[in-house]
């Protein structure tokens, strides 16, 4: 269940700049609370989490033929890790 909660890491220019200050960005299930997110990240990546910042971006419209709908919602999470610890996003 834990691995399903973390949808994927975000690898944009801004998120790559945040990695220098020990902050990592993920998209997660929108039903999770900050304390649950902190526990999941600590267990999955074996790091000490200092802070968890979350926000829900607005849903985007999608159209297939004549039908219109929305993409599923998600929660964008910025996790601050203790200095000296890292999360390996791209396996080497």
Biopython code that builds the backbone (N, CA, C, O; Angstrom):
import numpy as np
from Bio.PDB.StructureBuilder import StructureBuilder

atoms = [
    (1, "UNK", "N", (0.811, -1.196, 0.000)),
    (1, "UNK", "CA", (0.000, 0.000, 0.000)),
    (1, "UNK", "C", (0.856, 1.262, 0.000)),
    (1, "UNK", "O", (0.480, 2.275, -0.589)),
    (2, "UNK", "N", (2.010, 1.193, 0.665)),
    (2, "UNK", "CA", (2.843, 2.390, 0.753)),
    (2, "UNK", "C", (3.358, 2.813, -0.617)),
    (2, "UNK", "O", (3.356, 4.000, -0.942)),
    (3, "UNK", "N", (3.795, 1.861, -1.411)),
    (3, "UNK", "CA", (4.365, 2.206, -2.709)),
    (3, "UNK", "C", (3.289, 2.751, -3.643)),
    (3, "UNK", "O", (3.601, 3.531, -4.543)),
    (4, "UNK", "N", (2.024, 2.355, -3.448)),
    (4, "UNK", "CA", (0.939, 2.880, -4.259)),
    (4, "UNK", "C", (0.606, 4.323, -3.894)),
    (4, "UNK", "O", (0.063, 5.058, -4.717)),
    (5, "UNK", "N", (0.924, 4.732, -2.676)),
    (5, "UNK", "CA", (0.622, 6.090, -2.232)),
    (5, "UNK", "C", (1.513, 7.108, -2.939)),
    (5, "UNK", "O", (1.071, 8.218, -3.232)),
    (6, "UNK", "N", (2.763, 6.740, -3.214)),
    (6, "UNK", "CA", (3.689, 7.619, -3.925)),
    (6, "UNK", "C", (3.503, 7.356, -5.410)),
    (6, "UNK", "O", (3.881, 6.297, -5.909)),
    (7, "UNK", "N", (2.917, 8.327, -6.122)),
    (7, "UNK", "CA", (2.660, 8.121, -7.549)),
    (7, "UNK", "C", (3.959, 8.193, -8.335)),
    (7, "UNK", "O", (4.312, 7.238, -9.027)),
    (8, "UNK", "N", (4.681, 9.312, -8.241)),
    (8, "UNK", "CA", (5.967, 9.441, -8.929)),
    (8, "UNK", "C", (6.675, 10.702, -8.443)),
    (8, "UNK", "O", (6.030, 11.627, -7.950)),
    (9, "UNK", "N", (8.016, 10.740, -8.581)),
    (9, "UNK", "CA", (8.738, 11.965, -8.238)),
    (9, "UNK", "C", (8.602, 12.992, -9.357)),
    (9, "UNK", "O", (8.415, 12.628, -10.518)),
    (10, "UNK", "N", (8.694, 14.256, -9.012)),
    (10, "UNK", "CA", (8.603, 15.342, -9.973)),
    (10, "UNK", "C", (10.021, 15.797, -10.319)),
    (10, "UNK", "O", (10.790, 16.170, -9.433)),
    (11, "UNK", "N", (10.362, 15.764, -11.599)),
    (11, "UNK", "CA", (11.696, 16.156, -12.048)),
    (11, "UNK", "C", (11.588, 17.334, -13.016)),
    (11, "UNK", "O", (11.690, 17.169, -14.231)),
    (12, "UNK", "N", (11.380, 18.523, -12.454)),
    (12, "UNK", "CA", (11.325, 19.752, -13.227)),
    (12, "UNK", "C", (12.525, 20.615, -12.847)),
    (12, "UNK", "O", (13.294, 20.259, -11.955)),
    (13, "UNK", "N", (12.682, 21.743, -13.524)),
    (13, "UNK", "CA", (13.800, 22.639, -13.197)),
    (13, "UNK", "C", (13.726, 23.112, -11.750)),
    (13, "UNK", "O", (14.735, 23.128, -11.045)),
    (14, "UNK", "N", (12.548, 23.490, -11.316)),
    (14, "UNK", "CA", (12.392, 23.985, -9.952)),
    (14, "UNK", "C", (12.664, 22.890, -8.934)),
    (14, "UNK", "O", (13.343, 23.129, -7.936)),
    (15, "UNK", "N", (12.140, 21.683, -9.175)),
    (15, "UNK", "CA", (12.353, 20.600, -8.216)),
    (15, "UNK", "C", (13.821, 20.173, -8.182)),
    (15, "UNK", "O", (14.307, 19.741, -7.136)),
    (16, "UNK", "N", (14.530, 20.284, -9.298)),
    (16, "UNK", "CA", (15.954, 19.952, -9.304)),
    (16, "UNK", "C", (16.759, 20.995, -8.516)),
    (16, "UNK", "O", (17.757, 20.653, -7.882)),
    (17, "UNK", "N", (16.334, 22.254, -8.552)),
    (17, "UNK", "CA", (16.988, 23.283, -7.733)),
    (17, "UNK", "C", (16.734, 23.035, -6.252)),
    (17, "UNK", "O", (17.607, 23.288, -5.421)),
    (18, "UNK", "N", (15.537, 22.540, -5.915)),
    (18, "UNK", "CA", (15.203, 22.279, -4.519)),
    (18, "UNK", "C", (16.012, 21.127, -3.935)),
    (18, "UNK", "O", (16.225, 21.075, -2.724)),
    (19, "UNK", "N", (16.465, 20.201, -4.782)),
    (19, "UNK", "CA", (17.247, 19.070, -4.292)),
    (19, "UNK", "C", (18.543, 19.555, -3.636)),
    (19, "UNK", "O", (19.037, 18.921, -2.703)),
    (20, "UNK", "N", (19.095, 20.668, -4.114)),
    (20, "UNK", "CA", (20.310, 21.216, -3.510)),
    (20, "UNK", "C", (20.087, 21.627, -2.062)),
    (20, "UNK", "O", (21.028, 21.620, -1.269)),
    (21, "UNK", "N", (18.855, 21.985, -1.706)),
    (21, "UNK", "CA", (18.547, 22.365, -0.325)),
    (21, "UNK", "C", (17.802, 21.237, 0.408)),
    (21, "UNK", "O", (17.026, 21.495, 1.329)),
    (22, "UNK", "N", (18.045, 19.983, -0.010)),
    (22, "UNK", "CA", (17.479, 18.782, 0.630)),
    (22, "UNK", "C", (15.959, 18.745, 0.609)),
    (22, "UNK", "O", (15.343, 18.280, 1.567)),
    (23, "UNK", "N", (15.343, 19.227, -0.466)),
    (23, "UNK", "CA", (13.891, 19.160, -0.615)),
    (23, "UNK", "C", (13.570, 18.341, -1.859)),
    (23, "UNK", "O", (14.152, 18.555, -2.923)),
    (24, "UNK", "N", (12.639, 17.402, -1.714)),
    (24, "UNK", "CA", (12.260, 16.506, -2.803)),
    (24, "UNK", "C", (10.767, 16.634, -3.058)),
    (24, "UNK", "O", (9.986, 16.797, -2.121)),
    (25, "UNK", "N", (10.367, 16.561, -4.328)),
    (25, "UNK", "CA", (8.983, 16.773, -4.722)),
    (25, "UNK", "C", (8.390, 15.485, -5.279)),
    (25, "UNK", "O", (9.000, 14.821, -6.117)),
    (26, "UNK", "N", (7.188, 15.138, -4.804)),
    (26, "UNK", "CA", (6.489, 13.943, -5.248)),
    (26, "UNK", "C", (5.023, 14.268, -5.486)),
    (26, "UNK", "O", (4.491, 15.220, -4.916)),
    (27, "UNK", "N", (4.366, 13.468, -6.338)),
    (27, "UNK", "CA", (2.914, 13.462, -6.423)),
    (27, "UNK", "C", (2.441, 12.252, -5.643)),
    (27, "UNK", "O", (2.942, 11.143, -5.832)),
    (28, "UNK", "N", (1.458, 12.474, -4.753)),
    (28, "UNK", "CA", (0.973, 11.407, -3.893)),
    (28, "UNK", "C", (-0.543, 11.363, -3.933)),
    (28, "UNK", "O", (-1.199, 12.250, -4.479)),
    (29, "UNK", "N", (-1.076, 10.311, -3.344)),
    (29, "UNK", "CA", (-2.517, 10.150, -3.227)),
    (29, "UNK", "C", (-3.079, 11.308, -2.416)),
    (29, "UNK", "O", (-2.529, 11.651, -1.369)),
    (30, "UNK", "N", (-4.165, 11.914, -2.880)),
    (30, "UNK", "CA", (-4.678, 13.124, -2.230)),
    (30, "UNK", "C", (-5.407, 12.863, -0.917)),
    (30, "UNK", "O", (-5.789, 13.816, -0.237)),
    (31, "UNK", "N", (-5.609, 11.615, -0.545)),
    (31, "UNK", "CA", (-6.294, 11.315, 0.718)),
    (31, "UNK", "C", (-5.346, 11.232, 1.905)),
    (31, "UNK", "O", (-5.799, 11.139, 3.046)),
    (32, "UNK", "N", (-4.042, 11.264, 1.661)),
    (32, "UNK", "CA", (-3.057, 11.139, 2.732)),
    (32, "UNK", "C", (-2.906, 12.444, 3.508)),
    (32, "UNK", "O", (-3.012, 13.532, 2.942)),
    (33, "UNK", "N", (-2.656, 12.320, 4.809)),
    (33, "UNK", "CA", (-2.372, 13.486, 5.638)),
    (33, "UNK", "C", (-0.863, 13.686, 5.715)),
    (33, "UNK", "O", (-0.094, 12.832, 5.273)),
    (34, "UNK", "N", (-0.446, 14.810, 6.273)),
    (34, "UNK", "CA", (0.987, 15.099, 6.374)),
    (34, "UNK", "C", (1.711, 14.080, 7.248)),
    (34, "UNK", "O", (2.825, 13.673, 6.920)),
    (35, "UNK", "N", (1.106, 13.666, 8.344)),
    (35, "UNK", "CA", (1.752, 12.683, 9.216)),
    (35, "UNK", "C", (1.878, 11.331, 8.523)),
    (35, "UNK", "O", (2.889, 10.649, 8.692)),
    (36, "UNK", "N", (0.878, 10.931, 7.752)),
    (36, "UNK", "CA", (0.968, 9.681, 7.007)),
    (36, "UNK", "C", (2.046, 9.765, 5.940)),
    (36, "UNK", "O", (2.791, 8.807, 5.734)),
    (37, "UNK", "N", (2.138, 10.907, 5.256)),
    (37, "UNK", "CA", (3.163, 11.104, 4.232)),
    (37, "UNK", "C", (4.552, 11.016, 4.854)),
    (37, "UNK", "O", (5.449, 10.388, 4.292)),
    (38, "UNK", "N", (4.729, 11.640, 6.002)),
    (38, "UNK", "CA", (6.026, 11.609, 6.693)),
    (38, "UNK", "C", (6.415, 10.177, 7.041)),
    (38, "UNK", "O", (7.562, 9.786, 6.823)),
    (39, "UNK", "N", (5.491, 9.390, 7.575)),
    (39, "UNK", "CA", (5.779, 7.995, 7.935)),
    (39, "UNK", "C", (6.125, 7.166, 6.703)),
    (39, "UNK", "O", (7.061, 6.368, 6.741)),
    (40, "UNK", "N", (5.384, 7.345, 5.614)),
    (40, "UNK", "CA", (5.615, 6.575, 4.387)),
    (40, "UNK", "C", (7.001, 6.869, 3.819)),
    (40, "UNK", "O", (7.724, 5.945, 3.444)),
    (41, "UNK", "N", (7.379, 8.150, 3.752)),
    (41, "UNK", "CA", (8.675, 8.521, 3.182)),
    (41, "UNK", "C", (9.813, 8.011, 4.064)),
    (41, "UNK", "O", (10.828, 7.539, 3.552)),
    (42, "UNK", "N", (9.653, 8.103, 5.371)),
    (42, "UNK", "CA", (10.699, 7.617, 6.267)),
    (42, "UNK", "C", (10.887, 6.107, 6.138)),
    (42, "UNK", "O", (12.019, 5.628, 6.198)),
    (43, "UNK", "N", (9.817, 5.352, 5.965)),
    (43, "UNK", "CA", (9.927, 3.908, 5.839)),
    (43, "UNK", "C", (10.439, 3.483, 4.468)),
    (43, "UNK", "O", (11.239, 2.553, 4.370)),
    (44, "UNK", "N", (9.987, 4.155, 3.404)),
    (44, "UNK", "CA", (10.393, 3.767, 2.054)),
    (44, "UNK", "C", (11.843, 4.115, 1.746)),
    (44, "UNK", "O", (12.582, 3.292, 1.205)),
    (45, "UNK", "N", (12.251, 5.342, 2.090)),
    (45, "UNK", "CA", (13.566, 5.826, 1.689)),
    (45, "UNK", "C", (14.593, 5.823, 2.811)),
    (45, "UNK", "O", (15.753, 6.160, 2.572)),
    (46, "UNK", "N", (14.203, 5.451, 4.036)),
    (46, "UNK", "CA", (15.120, 5.377, 5.184)),
    (46, "UNK", "C", (15.851, 6.700, 5.424)),
    (46, "UNK", "O", (17.076, 6.733, 5.539)),
    (47, "UNK", "N", (15.081, 7.786, 5.498)),
    (47, "UNK", "CA", (15.617, 9.118, 5.766)),
    (47, "UNK", "C", (14.823, 9.752, 6.903)),
    (47, "UNK", "O", (13.735, 9.289, 7.247)),
    (48, "UNK", "N", (15.379, 10.817, 7.482)),
    (48, "UNK", "CA", (14.683, 11.584, 8.516)),
    (48, "UNK", "C", (14.016, 12.779, 7.854)),
    (48, "UNK", "O", (14.684, 13.595, 7.220)),
    (49, "UNK", "N", (12.703, 12.882, 7.998)),
    (49, "UNK", "CA", (11.944, 13.972, 7.393)),
    (49, "UNK", "C", (11.824, 15.115, 8.391)),
    (49, "UNK", "O", (11.379, 14.920, 9.522)),
    (50, "UNK", "N", (12.227, 16.314, 7.961)),
    (50, "UNK", "CA", (12.161, 17.502, 8.808)),
    (50, "UNK", "C", (10.813, 18.193, 8.647)),
    (50, "UNK", "O", (10.197, 18.592, 9.635)),
    (51, "UNK", "N", (10.343, 18.341, 7.382)),
    (51, "UNK", "CA", (9.095, 19.057, 7.127)),
    (51, "UNK", "C", (8.390, 18.467, 5.910)),
    (51, "UNK", "O", (9.021, 17.908, 5.014)),
    (52, "UNK", "N", (7.058, 18.608, 5.901)),
    (52, "UNK", "CA", (6.232, 18.168, 4.781)),
    (52, "UNK", "C", (5.325, 19.328, 4.387)),
    (52, "UNK", "O", (4.517, 19.789, 5.193)),
    (53, "UNK", "N", (5.459, 19.800, 3.146)),
    (53, "UNK", "CA", (4.593, 20.856, 2.615)),
    (53, "UNK", "C", (3.746, 20.250, 1.502)),
    (53, "UNK", "O", (4.267, 19.536, 0.645)),
    (54, "UNK", "N", (2.436, 20.532, 1.508)),
    (54, "UNK", "CA", (1.550, 19.945, 0.508)),
    (54, "UNK", "C", (0.683, 21.021, -0.130)),
    (54, "UNK", "O", (0.430, 22.072, 0.459)),
    (55, "UNK", "N", (0.234, 20.734, -1.347)),
    (55, "UNK", "CA", (-0.805, 21.532, -1.980)),
    (55, "UNK", "C", (-1.460, 20.697, -3.066)),
    (55, "UNK", "O", (-0.872, 19.746, -3.580)),
    (56, "UNK", "N", (-2.681, 21.067, -3.405)),
    (56, "UNK", "CA", (-3.437, 20.374, -4.445)),
    (56, "UNK", "C", (-3.591, 21.306, -5.641)),
    (56, "UNK", "O", (-4.336, 22.283, -5.573)),
    (57, "UNK", "N", (-2.889, 21.010, -6.737)),
    (57, "UNK", "CA", (-3.045, 21.848, -7.931)),
    (57, "UNK", "C", (-4.456, 21.725, -8.498)),
    (57, "UNK", "O", (-5.122, 20.716, -8.266)),
    (58, "UNK", "N", (-4.924, 22.729, -9.236)),
    (58, "UNK", "CA", (-6.262, 22.639, -9.825)),
    (58, "UNK", "C", (-6.337, 21.513, -10.847)),
    (58, "UNK", "O", (-5.357, 21.206, -11.525)),
    (59, "UNK", "N", (-7.523, 20.896, -10.948)),
    (59, "UNK", "CA", (-7.711, 19.800, -11.895)),
    (59, "UNK", "C", (-7.730, 20.329, -13.320)),
    (59, "UNK", "O", (-8.211, 21.431, -13.582)),
    (60, "UNK", "N", (-7.198, 19.524, -14.240)),
    (60, "UNK", "CA", (-7.152, 19.931, -15.642)),
    (60, "UNK", "C", (-8.266, 19.236, -16.413)),
    (60, "UNK", "O", (-8.593, 18.078, -16.153)),
    (61, "UNK", "N", (-8.845, 19.965, -17.369)),
    (61, "UNK", "CA", (-9.909, 19.397, -18.193)),
    (61, "UNK", "C", (-9.318, 18.488, -19.255)),
    (61, "UNK", "O", (-8.246, 18.762, -19.794)),
    (62, "UNK", "N", (-10.025, 17.402, -19.552)),
    (62, "UNK", "CA", (-9.651, 16.485, -20.617)),
    (62, "UNK", "C", (-10.867, 16.248, -21.486)),
    (62, "UNK", "O", (-11.993, 16.182, -20.993)),
    (63, "UNK", "N", (-10.635, 16.120, -22.784)),
    (63, "UNK", "CA", (-11.735, 15.922, -23.712)),
    (63, "UNK", "C", (-11.418, 14.727, -24.602)),
    (63, "UNK", "O", (-10.323, 14.635, -25.157)),
    (64, "UNK", "N", (-12.371, 13.817, -24.739)),
    (64, "UNK", "CA", (-12.267, 12.669, -25.638)),
    (64, "UNK", "C", (-13.505, 12.700, -26.520)),
    (64, "UNK", "O", (-14.602, 12.362, -26.075)),
    (65, "UNK", "N", (-13.327, 13.106, -27.771)),
    (65, "UNK", "CA", (-14.470, 13.229, -28.669)),
    (65, "UNK", "C", (-15.399, 14.326, -28.201)),
    (65, "UNK", "O", (-14.984, 15.470, -28.018)),
    (66, "UNK", "N", (-16.662, 13.972, -28.007)),
    (66, "UNK", "CA", (-17.635, 14.965, -27.563)),
    (66, "UNK", "C", (-17.776, 14.993, -26.048)),
    (66, "UNK", "O", (-18.466, 15.857, -25.506)),
    (67, "UNK", "N", (-17.141, 14.071, -25.371)),
    (67, "UNK", "CA", (-17.252, 14.007, -23.912)),
    (67, "UNK", "C", (-16.129, 14.800, -23.256)),
    (67, "UNK", "O", (-14.990, 14.802, -23.725)),
    (68, "UNK", "N", (-16.471, 15.466, -22.174)),
    (68, "UNK", "CA", (-15.502, 16.269, -21.449)),
    (68, "UNK", "C", (-15.442, 15.791, -20.007)),
    (68, "UNK", "O", (-16.470, 15.479, -19.405)),
    (69, "UNK", "N", (-14.248, 15.735, -19.462)),
    (69, "UNK", "CA", (-14.084, 15.316, -18.078)),
    (69, "UNK", "C", (-12.875, 15.994, -17.469)),
    (69, "UNK", "O", (-12.398, 17.011, -17.975)),
    (70, "UNK", "N", (-12.382, 15.426, -16.381)),
    (70, "UNK", "CA", (-11.245, 15.980, -15.669)),
    (70, "UNK", "C", (-10.232, 14.882, -15.397)),
    (70, "UNK", "O", (-10.582, 13.707, -15.284)),
    (71, "UNK", "N", (-8.953, 15.287, -15.294)),
    (71, "UNK", "CA", (-7.922, 14.361, -14.840)),
    (71, "UNK", "C", (-8.153, 14.079, -13.367)),
    (71, "UNK", "O", (-8.779, 14.882, -12.675)),
    (72, "UNK", "N", (-7.659, 12.952, -12.878)),
    (72, "UNK", "CA", (-7.820, 12.637, -11.467)),
    (72, "UNK", "C", (-6.978, 13.597, -10.627)),
    (72, "UNK", "O", (-5.923, 14.057, -11.065)),
    (73, "UNK", "N", (-7.448, 13.889, -9.435)),
    (73, "UNK", "CA", (-6.748, 14.832, -8.576)),
    (73, "UNK", "C", (-5.600, 14.132, -7.855)),
    (73, "UNK", "O", (-5.602, 12.910, -7.707)),
    (74, "UNK", "N", (-4.625, 14.914, -7.410)),
    (74, "UNK", "CA", (-3.474, 14.402, -6.695)),
    (74, "UNK", "C", (-2.986, 15.475, -5.744)),
    (74, "UNK", "O", (-3.458, 16.611, -5.779)),
    (75, "UNK", "N", (-2.046, 15.114, -4.901)),
    (75, "UNK", "CA", (-1.477, 16.049, -3.945)),
    (75, "UNK", "C", (0.008, 16.182, -4.248)),
    (75, "UNK", "O", (0.722, 15.180, -4.288)),
    (76, "UNK", "N", (0.481, 17.397, -4.461)),
    (76, "UNK", "CA", (1.897, 17.660, -4.701)),
    (76, "UNK", "C", (2.553, 17.874, -3.348)),
    (76, "UNK", "O", (2.084, 18.691, -2.555)),
    (77, "UNK", "N", (3.629, 17.151, -3.073)),
    (77, "UNK", "CA", (4.262, 17.143, -1.766)),
    (77, "UNK", "C", (5.726, 17.556, -1.909)),
    (77, "UNK", "O", (6.440, 17.024, -2.760)),
    (78, "UNK", "N", (6.173, 18.497, -1.087)),
    (78, "UNK", "CA", (7.582, 18.871, -1.006)),
    (78, "UNK", "C", (8.081, 18.432, 0.362)),
    (78, "UNK", "O", (7.606, 18.902, 1.396)),
    (79, "UNK", "N", (9.050, 17.518, 0.347)),
    (79, "UNK", "CA", (9.554, 16.915, 1.578)),
    (79, "UNK", "C", (10.952, 17.445, 1.844)),
    (79, "UNK", "O", (11.825, 17.377, 0.979)),
    (80, "UNK", "N", (11.163, 17.975, 3.049)),
    (80, "UNK", "CA", (12.481, 18.440, 3.456)),
    (80, "UNK", "C", (13.127, 17.356, 4.296)),
    (80, "UNK", "O", (12.562, 16.896, 5.288)),
    (81, "UNK", "N", (14.337, 16.949, 3.877)),
    (81, "UNK", "CA", (15.064, 15.867, 4.529)),
    (81, "UNK", "C", (16.177, 16.460, 5.374)),
    (81, "UNK", "O", (16.684, 17.539, 5.070)),
    (82, "UNK", "N", (16.560, 15.754, 6.439)),
    (82, "UNK", "CA", (17.631, 16.191, 7.328)),
    (82, "UNK", "C", (18.923, 16.387, 6.540)),
    (82, "UNK", "O", (19.206, 15.633, 5.610)),
    (83, "UNK", "N", (19.709, 17.402, 6.913)),
    (83, "UNK", "CA", (20.961, 17.712, 6.209)),
    (83, "UNK", "C", (21.894, 16.505, 6.221)),
    (83, "UNK", "O", (22.072, 15.845, 7.245)),
    (84, "UNK", "N", (22.484, 16.233, 5.059)),
    (84, "UNK", "CA", (23.400, 15.109, 4.947)),
    (84, "UNK", "C", (22.757, 13.833, 4.434)),
    (84, "UNK", "O", (23.467, 12.900, 4.059)),
    (85, "UNK", "N", (21.433, 13.765, 4.406)),
    (85, "UNK", "CA", (20.723, 12.589, 3.896)),
    (85, "UNK", "C", (20.157, 12.915, 2.524)),
    (85, "UNK", "O", (19.825, 14.065, 2.236)),
    (86, "UNK", "N", (20.046, 11.880, 1.667)),
    (86, "UNK", "CA", (19.540, 12.074, 0.319)),
    (86, "UNK", "C", (18.572, 10.964, -0.040)),
    (86, "UNK", "O", (18.595, 9.886, 0.552)),
    (87, "UNK", "N", (17.720, 11.241, -1.017)),
    (87, "UNK", "CA", (16.821, 10.249, -1.599)),
    (87, "UNK", "C", (17.303, 10.034, -3.026)),
    (87, "UNK", "O", (17.438, 10.992, -3.787)),
    (88, "UNK", "N", (17.559, 8.793, -3.391)),
    (88, "UNK", "CA", (18.036, 8.503, -4.740)),
    (88, "UNK", "C", (16.823, 8.370, -5.664)),
    (88, "UNK", "O", (16.120, 7.360, -5.643)),
    (89, "UNK", "N", (16.589, 9.410, -6.478)),
    (89, "UNK", "CA", (15.448, 9.418, -7.378)),
    (89, "UNK", "C", (15.720, 8.661, -8.669)),
    (89, "UNK", "O", (14.841, 7.973, -9.189)),
    (90, "UNK", "N", (16.933, 8.789, -9.183)),
    (90, "UNK", "CA", (17.312, 8.107, -10.412)),
    (90, "UNK", "C", (18.344, 7.049, -10.050)),
    (90, "UNK", "O", (19.461, 7.395, -9.665)),
    (91, "UNK", "N", (17.996, 5.753, -10.166)),
    (91, "UNK", "CA", (18.974, 4.720, -9.795)),
    (91, "UNK", "C", (20.197, 4.751, -10.697)),
    (91, "UNK", "O", (20.082, 4.910, -11.912)),
    (92, "UNK", "N", (21.358, 4.600, -10.098)),
    (92, "UNK", "CA", (22.592, 4.646, -10.891)),
    (92, "UNK", "C", (23.149, 3.275, -11.188)),
    (92, "UNK", "O", (24.183, 3.158, -11.845)),
]
sb = StructureBuilder()
sb.init_structure("model")
sb.init_model(0)
sb.init_chain("A")
sb.init_seg("    ")
for serial, (resi, resn, name, xyz) in enumerate(atoms, 1):
    if name == "N":
        sb.init_residue(resn, " ", resi, " ")
    sb.init_atom(name, np.array(xyz, "f"), 0.0, 1.0, " ", f" {name:<3s}", serial, name[0])
structure = sb.get_structure()
